Amino acid sequence: MTVPEPTTPTPPRSLTSVRPSVPPERLLADLVPPRHFAQARFGTYRADPAHPSQASTLARLQEFAGEVTARPAGGLRALLGRRRPVPAVYMDGGFGVGKTHLLTSLTHAVTAEAGPGSAAYGTFVEYTNLVGALGFLPTVEALATRKLVCIDEFELDDPGDTVLMSRLLRELADRGVALAATSNTLPDALGEGRFAAEDFLREIQALASRFEVLRVDGEDYRHRAVVTDSEALDADVVAAAAGARPGAVLDSFDDLLAHLATVHPSRYGALLDGVELLALTDVHPVTRQEVALRLVVLVDRLYDRDVPVLLGGVVGGDRQHLFTPEMLAGGYRKKYYRALSRLGALAEEGRRLTAA
């Protein structure tokens, strides 16, 4: 009787081995609510009675959806005979209060009534990346056929983005496309603390004047304000969990950060194609801002796709932080706190996997 040779488990693959290629057509096709919010609807949003602004925003967005679907689609037809202002709403509030849930619910509501392709949903960076891939006028032409364009996490990182997005939204509104956006910053304060906003005040004010502002108060529903307060996992636990789960990837934190610098942020979503778990070893505080901002984009894409995360390394305890105190007090602080909130939820899910 022949005894079979013991098989060696196939080691999990690494994200650093992935070089994603994203055609412009995919960038357009991906302008839909992500997997995490595929089932988000107005009816599944649970407004907190302690914060009445949540219920009032929900009610206003339901009205807004009706206003949008009652209008003709954008484009030349929409320009003829229109006299009413194009509807535009802007949800302002802290991270974790449900703004993205509401925005994706609005997208689903318009799509359900007006049909597939009637609404576009994307993050701010996805729209700027789309312009970079297609060119400005082709992007306008592609989006002008929609009834509604939704922009999540409206955050201006540099003056060029201010001018670009202001011009894009002006072109779309002039063609009759309704607009909806979310941010952690009021529209007339965009760019504050990050660049000389006074030099671009005219652009910012013109942008702000287009929106009806809806304040969404509340506490972070993820209740994971600072993920780095959790105790880190041992490297062997992280590696074992990655090896036992199909679709897992295992990377050294420094190797992954270096790899992100070689991949355009517009491709971070494609980088995660087929990934069911991200396991990281040697996680430590990030001290360079450009590296931290790339990590924020990756965390957003992980959260969109509900990819659990395992963090192994020195991050953990009250004295350790993934981002430096200077970053958490600076102009990008809301991005970093959002990333910590989202990463906390994903890390908690990863911990449940190791305990199962």
C-alpha positions in Angstrom: 0.0 0.0 0.0 1.4 3.3 -1.1 1.2 6.1 1.5 0.6 9.4 -0.2 3.1 12.1 0.3 1.9 14.9 2.6 1.0 17.9 0.6 2.4 21.3 1.4 -0.2 24.0 1.7 0.0 26.6 -1.1 1.2 29.9 0.5 -1.2 32.8 0.1 -0.4 35.2 -2.7 0.9 38.7 -2.2 -0.7 42.0 -3.3 2.8 43.1 -4.3 2.7 40.6 -7.1 -0.4 42.2 -8.7 0.0 44.8 -11.4 -3.6 45.8 -12.2 -4.6 47.2 -15.6 -7.8 49.2 -15.7 -9.3 50.2 -19.1 -11.3 53.5 -19.1 -14.5 51.5 -19.8 -14.2 49.8 -16.4 -13.8 53.2 -14.7 -17.2 54.2 -16.1 -18.8 50.8 -15.4 -17.6 50.9 -11.8 -19.5 54.1 -11.1 -22.1 52.2 -9.1 -22.6 51.7 -5.3 -19.9 49.3 -4.0 -20.5 45.8 -2.7 -20.7 47.0 0.9 -23.7 49.2 0.0 -25.3 47.0 -2.6 -28.4 46.5 -0.4 -28.5 50.0 1.1 -32.0 51.5 0.7 -33.8 54.4 2.4 -35.9 51.7 4.2 -32.8 50.1 5.7 -31.4 53.4 7.1 -32.0 53.6 10.9 -32.1 57.2 11.9 -31.0 57.8 15.5 -33.8 59.6 17.5 -31.2 61.3 19.5 -30.1 63.2 16.3 -33.2 64.5 14.5 -31.1 65.7 11.6 -30.7 62.1 10.4 -34.5 61.6 10.0 -34.9 65.0 8.3 -32.1 64.3 5.9 -33.6 60.9 5.1 -37.0 62.6 4.4 -35.4 65.3 2.2 -33.5 62.7 0.1 -36.6 60.7 -0.5 -38.2 63.9 -1.9 -35.1 64.7 -3.8 -35.2 61.3 -5.5 -38.7 62.1 -6.8 -37.5 65.5 -8.1 -34.6 63.8 -9.9 -36.7 61.1 -11.6 -39.3 63.6 -12.7 -36.8 65.5 -14.7 -35.6 64.6 -18.2 -32.2 63.0 -18.5 -29.2 65.3 -19.0 -27.9 66.2 -22.4 -29.2 68.4 -25.2 -32.9 67.5 -24.7 -32.6 68.6 -21.1 -31.3 72.0 -22.1 -34.4 72.9 -24.1 -37.1 74.7 -22.2 -35.7 74.1 -18.7 -36.2 77.0 -16.3 -36.1 75.3 -12.9 -32.7 75.2 -11.1 -31.0 71.8 -11.2 -31.4 70.1 -7.8 -28.2 69.6 -5.8 -27.8 68.4 -2.2 -24.7 68.2 -0.1 -24.6 66.1 3.1 -22.2 67.3 5.7 -21.3 65.4 8.9 -18.7 63.4 10.7 -17.5 60.0 9.8 -19.6 56.9 10.5 -23.0 58.7 10.7 -24.4 57.0 7.6 -23.9 59.6 4.8 -22.6 57.0 2.4 -25.6 54.7 3.2 -27.9 57.6 2.4 -26.1 58.6 -0.8 -26.0 55.0 -2.1 -29.7 54.7 -1.2 -30.4 57.8 -3.3 -28.5 56.2 -6.2 -30.5 53.0 -5.9 -33.8 54.8 -5.6 -33.2 56.8 -8.8 -31.9 53.8 -10.7 -35.0 51.7 -9.6 -37.4 54.4 -10.9 -35.5 55.7 -14.0 -33.7 52.5 -15.0 -30.1 51.3 -15.1 -27.5 53.9 -16.1 -29.7 56.8 -14.9 -27.4 57.5 -11.9 -23.7 57.5 -11.4 -22.1 56.9 -8.0 -18.4 57.4 -7.2 -15.9 58.8 -4.7 -14.3 62.2 -5.4 -11.0 60.6 -6.4 -12.8 58.2 -8.8 -14.2 61.1 -10.7 -10.9 62.9 -10.9 -9.3 59.7 -12.0 -12.0 59.3 -14.7 -11.1 62.7 -16.1 -7.4 61.7 -16.1 -8.2 58.5 -18.0 -10.8 59.8 -20.5 -10.1 63.5 -20.7 -12.4 66.3 -19.5 -14.8 66.6 -22.4 -15.3 62.8 -22.9 -16.0 62.6 -19.1 -18.6 65.4 -19.4 -20.3 63.7 -22.4 -20.3 60.3 -20.6 -21.9 61.7 -17.4 -24.2 64.2 -19.1 -26.5 61.3 -20.1 -27.3 60.6 -16.4 -30.1 62.1 -14.4 -28.0 62.1 -11.2 -24.3 62.1 -10.4 -23.4 61.3 -6.8 -20.0 62.2 -5.3 -19.0 60.6 -2.1 -16.3 61.9 0.3 -15.9 65.3 -1.4 -12.4 66.3 -0.3 -10.1 68.6 -2.1 -6.4 67.7 -1.8 -5.0 70.4 -4.0 -6.0 73.5 -5.9 -6.0 71.7 -9.3 -8.8 69.4 -8.0 -10.8 72.4 -6.8 -10.8 73.9 -10.3 -11.3 70.6 -12.1 -14.3 69.4 -10.0 -15.9 72.9 -10.0 -15.7 73.0 -13.7 -17.0 69.4 -14.1 -20.0 70.0 -11.9 -20.8 73.3 -13.6 -20.8 71.6 -17.0 -23.0 68.8 -15.7 -25.5 71.1 -14.0 -25.7 73.3 -17.1 -26.7 70.1 -19.0 -29.4 69.4 -16.5 -27.7 66.7 -14.4 -28.8 66.6 -10.7 -26.0 66.4 -8.2 -25.6 64.9 -4.7 -22.4 64.8 -2.6 -21.2 64.0 0.9 -18.3 65.3 2.9 -17.0 65.9 6.4 -16.5 69.6 5.5 -19.0 72.3 4.6 -18.7 73.1 0.9 -17.5 76.7 1.5 -14.7 75.3 3.8 -13.3 72.8 1.3 -9.5 72.9 1.1 -9.3 74.6 4.5 -6.0 73.8 6.2 -4.5 72.0 3.2 -3.6 74.8 0.7 -4.1 78.5 0.3 -7.9 78.4 0.1 -8.2 82.1 -0.2 -6.5 82.0 -3.6 -9.3 79.7 -4.8 -12.2 81.2 -2.8 -14.1 82.2 -6.0 -14.1 78.6 -7.2 -15.0 77.2 -3.8 -17.8 79.7 -3.3 -19.2 79.0 -6.8 -19.2 75.3 -6.0 -20.9 75.8 -2.6 -23.6 78.0 -4.1 -24.9 75.1 -6.2 -25.8 72.9 -3.2 -28.5 72.7 -0.6 -26.6 71.7 2.5 -28.1 68.9 4.7 -26.4 68.5 8.1 -26.2 64.9 9.4 -25.3 64.7 13.1 -24.5 61.6 15.1 -21.9 59.3 16.5 -19.8 56.9 14.5 -22.0 53.8 14.1 -19.0 51.6 13.6 -17.8 52.5 17.2 -14.2 52.0 16.2 -12.9 55.5 16.3 -9.3 54.4 16.7 -8.5 50.9 15.6 -4.9 51.1 16.9 -6.2 50.9 20.5 -6.7 47.2 19.8 -4.0 44.7 20.7 -2.1 43.6 17.6 -2.1 40.0 16.4 1.1 37.9 16.4 2.7 37.4 13.0 2.2 33.6 13.1 -1.5 34.0 13.8 -1.8 36.3 10.8 0.1 34.0 8.5 -1.8 30.9 9.6 -5.2 32.6 9.1 -4.2 33.8 5.7 -3.0 30.3 4.7 -6.3 28.8 5.8 -8.6 31.1 3.9 -9.2 31.0 0.1 -8.7 34.3 -1.5 -6.4 35.6 1.2 -3.3 37.7 0.5 -0.4 38.1 2.9 2.0 41.0 2.8 4.6 42.8 4.8 3.2 46.3 5.7 6.3 48.0 4.3 6.3 46.0 1.1 2.6 46.8 0.5 3.2 50.5 1.2 6.1 50.5 -1.3 3.9 48.7 -3.9 1.1 51.2 -3.5 3.5 53.9 -4.6 3.9 52.1 -8.0 0.1 51.7 -8.6 -2.2 54.7 -9.5 -4.9 55.1 -6.9 -7.5 54.6 -9.6 -6.4 51.0 -9.8 -6.5 50.2 -6.1 -10.0 48.6 -6.6 -8.7 46.4 -9.3 -5.7 45.5 -7.1 -8.2 43.9 -4.7 -10.0 41.8 -7.4 -10.6 38.3 -5.9 -9.2 39.3 -2.5 -11.3 37.9 0.4 -8.9 38.7 3.3 -5.9 41.1 3.6 -3.3 39.9 6.1 -0.5 42.3 7.1 2.6 41.7 9.2 4.9 44.2 10.8 2.3 46.9 10.9 3.7 50.1 12.4 2.9 53.8 12.5 3.1 55.7 9.2 5.2 58.9 9.4 5.1 60.2 5.8 2.0 62.0 4.7 2.1 60.9 1.0 2.3 57.3 2.2 -0.5 57.8 4.7 -2.8 59.2 2.0 -2.3 56.3 -0.3 -3.1 54.0 2.6 -6.3 55.9 3.2 -7.4 55.2 -0.4 -6.6 51.5 0.0 -8.7 51.4 3.2 -11.6 53.0 1.4 -11.5 50.4 -1.4 -11.2 47.6 1.2 -14.2 48.9 3.0 -16.2 49.2 -0.3 -15.5 45.5 -0.9 -16.1 44.2 2.6 -12.6 42.7 2.7 -11.6 41.7 6.3 -8.2 42.8 7.5 -5.7 41.2 9.9 -3.1 43.5 11.5 0.1 42.0 12.9 2.9 44.1 14.3 3.5 46.9 16.8 0.3 48.8 16.2 -1.7 48.4 19.4 -2.0 49.9 22.8 -2.8 53.5 23.9 0.6 54.8 22.9 0.7 53.5 19.3 -1.1 55.0 16.4 -1.3 54.1 12.7 -1.1 57.8 11.9 1.1 60.3 13.7 -0.5 62.9 16.1 0.5 65.6 13.7 -1.5 63.9 10.9 -4.5 63.5 13.2 -4.4 67.2 14.0 -3.7 68.5 10.4 -5.6 69.4 7.4 -6.3 65.8 6.3 -7.4 64.7 9.8 -10.9 63.8 8.7 -9.6 61.5 6.1 -7.4 59.7 8.6 -10.2 59.4 11.2 -12.5 58.0 8.6 -9.8 55.5 7.6 -9.3 54.5 11.2 -13.0 54.0 11.7 -13.4 51.9 8.6 -10.2 49.9 9.2 -11.4 49.2 12.7 -14.6 47.6 11.4 -12.6 45.5 8.9 -10.0 44.5 11.6 -12.8 43.4 14.0 -14.2 41.2 11.2 -10.7 39.8 10.6 -10.4 39.0 14.4 -13.7 37.1 14.2 -12.3 35.0 11.5 -9.2 34.0 13.5 -11.5 33.1 16.5 -13.8 31.0 14.4 
